[in-house]
Amino acid sequence: MSTGFQINDQNGLYFLTLTIVDWVDIFTRAVYKDIIIDSLNYSIDHKGLDVYGYVIMTNHLHLMLRSASEIGLSNTLRDFKKFTGKSIVEAVNTEPESRREWIIHRFKWNAAQNERNSNHQIWQQTNHAVEIHSKEFFDQRLNYIHQNPVRTRIVDAAEDYVYSSAYELSGRGHKLKVKEWES
């Protein structure tokens, strides 16, 4: 079933929202957020992914991405979600985690509801992709991304949230290689 938020131009610039199933607050620990950062960096270095903006919230990610390779954005996202999903499950099972049984139960239950998954489903199937065509829309979406942790009162200032491109662009960060708008 199509949501209307599909990636049509595989090399276009998109604003995306990737959400954990059942809105499970998995990204409350650095170990899980670092899996996301490491996988994005791998995709930058090996799959031609360009990251223009990002924020890792407790149960979802907002990203502004473009694929600069023949692999295409849809395939890169598929691989990203598959790898991070397996890595998150492994971390939940091996790292100190007080919610282990509940989290694994939610991931297994969601997998059982979907023919395309065998053991665990971590990510919702859709990516809520919206193509960015203008500098004005780019700036509006980047501001939305950066203000997300401020609106939810995680931090007072966007540039103080370590798992966001606002931190990177402030000159203090070095977790992820963030690109700036190209006209």
MOMO-V512562 format. One record per residue. N is the residue number from 1. RES is the residue in three letters. PSI is psi in radians with two decimals (NA if undefined). Layout:
N & RES & PSI
N & RES & PSI
This chain:
1 & MET & 2.18
2 & SER & 2.42
3 & THR & -0.15
4 & GLY & -0.05
5 & PHE & 0.98
6 & GLN & 2.77
7 & ILE & 1.82
8 & ASN & -0.72
9 & ASP & 1.84
10 & GLN & -0.24
11 & ASN & 0.24
12 & GLY & 2.92
13 & LEU & 2.22
14 & TYR & 2.54
15 & PHE & 2.20
16 & LEU & 2.58
17 & THR & 2.11
18 & LEU & 2.20
19 & THR & 2.45
20 & ILE & 2.49
21 & VAL & 2.53
22 & ASP & 0.30
23 & TRP & 0.63
24 & VAL & 2.24
25 & ASP & 1.25
26 & ILE & -0.55
27 & PHE & 0.78
28 & THR & -0.17
29 & ARG & 2.51
30 & ALA & -0.60
31 & VAL & -0.68
32 & TYR & -0.68
33 & LYS & -0.64
34 & ASP & -0.50
35 & ILE & -0.74
36 & ILE & -0.85
37 & ILE & -0.84
38 & ASP & -0.71
39 & SER & -0.66
40 & LEU & -0.75
41 & ASN & -0.70
42 & TYR & -0.77
43 & SER & -0.58
44 & ILE & -0.86
45 & ASP & -0.55
46 & HIS & -0.22
47 & LYS & 0.15
48 & GLY & 0.47
49 & LEU & 2.35
50 & ASP & 2.23
51 & VAL & 2.15
52 & TYR & -0.35
53 & GLY & 2.61
54 & TYR & 2.74
55 & VAL & 2.40
56 & ILE & 1.90
57 & MET & -3.05
58 & THR & -0.51
59 & ASN & 0.19
60 & HIS & 2.88
61 & LEU & 2.52
62 & HIS & 2.32
63 & LEU & 2.58
64 & MET & 1.95
65 & LEU & 2.70
66 & ARG & 2.48
67 & SER & 2.20
68 & ALA & 0.41
69 & SER & 3.01
70 & GLU & -0.23
71 & ILE & -0.70
72 & GLY & 2.72
73 & LEU & -0.71
74 & SER & -0.80
75 & ASN & -0.68
76 & THR & -0.76
77 & LEU & -0.71
78 & ARG & -0.84
79 & ASP & -0.71
80 & PHE & -0.84
81 & LYS & -0.67
82 & LYS & -0.84
83 & PHE & -0.83
84 & THR & -0.61
85 & GLY & -0.86
86 & LYS & -0.70
87 & SER & -0.67
88 & ILE & -0.79
89 & VAL & -0.78
90 & GLU & -0.76
91 & ALA & -0.71
92 & VAL & -0.68
93 & ASN & -0.36
94 & THR & -0.46
95 & GLU & 2.79
96 & PRO & 2.13
97 & GLU & 1.90
98 & SER & -0.37
99 & ARG & 0.28
100 & ARG & -0.96
101 & GLU & -0.75
102 & TRP & -0.79
103 & ILE & -0.87
104 & ILE & -0.68
105 & HIS & -0.80
106 & ARG & -0.75
107 & PHE & -0.69
108 & LYS & -0.74
109 & TRP & -0.79
110 & ASN & -0.66
111 & ALA & -0.67
112 & ALA & -0.38
113 & GLN & -0.09
114 & ASN & 2.14
115 & GLU & -0.44
116 & ARG & -0.10
117 & ASN & 2.53
118 & SER & -0.93
119 & ASN & -0.85
120 & HIS & 2.48
121 & GLN & 2.08
122 & ILE & -0.77
123 & TRP & 2.50
124 & GLN & 2.68
125 & GLN & -0.65
126 & THR & 2.77
127 & ASN & -0.02
128 & HIS & 1.23
129 & ALA & 2.25
130 & VAL & 2.12
131 & GLU & 2.45
132 & ILE & 2.10
133 & HIS & -0.24
134 & SER & 2.74
135 & LYS & -0.65
136 & GLU & -0.82
137 & PHE & -0.68
138 & PHE & -0.90
139 & ASP & -0.68
140 & GLN & -0.78
141 & ARG & -0.68
142 & LEU & -0.72
143 & ASN & -0.74
144 & TYR & -0.82
145 & ILE & -0.87
146 & HIS & -0.52
147 & GLN & -0.16
148 & ASN & -0.90
149 & PRO & -0.36
150 & VAL & -0.80
151 & ARG & -0.58
152 & THR & 0.12
153 & ARG & 0.54
154 & ILE & -0.68
155 & VAL & 2.85
156 & ASP & -0.54
157 & ALA & 2.38
158 & ALA & -0.71
159 & GLU & -0.11
160 & ASP & -0.18
161 & TYR & 1.96
162 & VAL & -0.57
163 & TYR & 0.95
164 & SER & 2.63
165 & SER & -0.34
166 & ALA & -0.70
167 & TYR & -0.77
168 & GLU & -0.82
169 & LEU & -0.27
170 & SER & -0.17
171 & GLY & -0.05
172 & ARG & -0.35
173 & GLY & 2.79
174 & HIS & 0.43
175 & LYS & -0.61
176 & LEU & 2.49
177 & LYS & 1.79
178 & VAL & 2.32
179 & LYS & 2.78
180 & GLU & 2.85
181 & TRP & 2.38
182 & GLU & 2.21
183 & SER & NA
